[in-house]
């Protein structure tokens, strides 16, 4: 994969357990890699994913749905 087709996907949630669930669902849904899970502050966590554009769109959508089921999704 060349660098021009790589994308960054972000899922912002409240709480580490919700971040882990979102990351797990995203990674299982599409061929993406987990870059990091970062603590922003006040319990806000950001899941950072990398992959091609189509895979990132699919993964972020799956991660967002999973996050909504177990906790609070802030934004994608």
C-alpha positions in Angstrom: 0.0 0.0 0.0 1.5 3.4 -0.9 1.4 6.3 1.5 -1.1 8.3 -0.6 -3.9 5.8 0.0 -3.4 5.6 3.8 -5.9 7.3 6.1 -6.2 8.0 9.8 -9.4 7.2 11.6 -10.3 8.6 15.0 -13.0 7.4 17.5 -13.4 9.6 20.6 -15.2 8.0 23.6 -15.6 8.4 27.3 -13.7 5.8 29.3 -10.9 3.3 28.7 -13.3 0.2 28.5 -15.3 1.9 25.9 -12.2 2.7 23.9 -11.1 -0.9 24.1 -14.5 -2.2 22.8 -14.4 0.4 20.0 -10.9 -0.6 19.0 -11.7 -4.3 19.1 -14.8 -3.9 16.9 -12.9 -1.7 14.4 -10.0 -4.1 14.1 -12.3 -7.0 13.6 -14.4 -5.2 11.0 -11.7 -4.2 8.6 -8.1 -4.5 7.6 -6.7 -1.6 9.7 -4.1 -1.2 12.3 -4.3 0.3 15.8 -2.0 3.2 16.0 -2.7 4.1 19.7 -5.3 4.7 22.3 -4.7 8.1 23.8 -6.0 9.7 27.0 -7.1 13.3 26.2 -8.3 14.3 29.7 -11.4 14.0 31.9 -11.9 10.4 30.8 -11.9 11.2 27.1 -10.0 8.6 25.1 -9.2 8.7 21.4 -8.7 5.5 19.4 -6.4 6.1 16.4 -6.5 3.7 13.4 -4.5 3.6 10.2 -5.3 1.9 6.9 -6.6 2.6 3.5 -9.6 5.0 3.1 -12.3 2.4 2.6 -11.1 0.2 5.4 -10.9 3.1 7.8 -14.5 4.2 7.0 -15.7 0.7 7.7 -13.7 0.3 10.8 -14.7 3.6 12.3 -18.3 2.9 11.7 -18.1 -0.5 13.4 -16.1 1.0 16.3 -18.6 3.8 16.8 -21.6 1.4 16.8 -19.8 -0.8 19.4 -18.9 2.2 21.6 -22.5 3.4 21.6 -23.6 0.0 22.9 -21.3 0.0 25.9 -20.6 3.6 26.8 -20.5 7.1 25.4 -19.3 7.9 21.9 -18.2 11.6 21.6 -17.3 11.8 17.9 -15.7 10.1 14.9 
